[in-house]
Amino acid sequence: MNEILRFARALRCDPADPRAAFTHRLRIGLAIAALILILSLFR
């Protein structure tokens, strides 16, 4: 569990620029969606 929290803190990004925060969250979301898709295809 500690590794997951550490990984989540590393992915966290809170810049003052809303556009940078949005693009960061979009990239993370797409990466997670791709990971879920890949894992579901292997089952």
C-alpha angles and dihedrals in degrees: 000000000000090000091054092050091047090050091049091051090050091053093047115107124181108173122167090240110085092204092057091048091050094049091047092052091045092053092048091048092050092048091052092046090051091049091051091048092050092048092048091051091056093057 
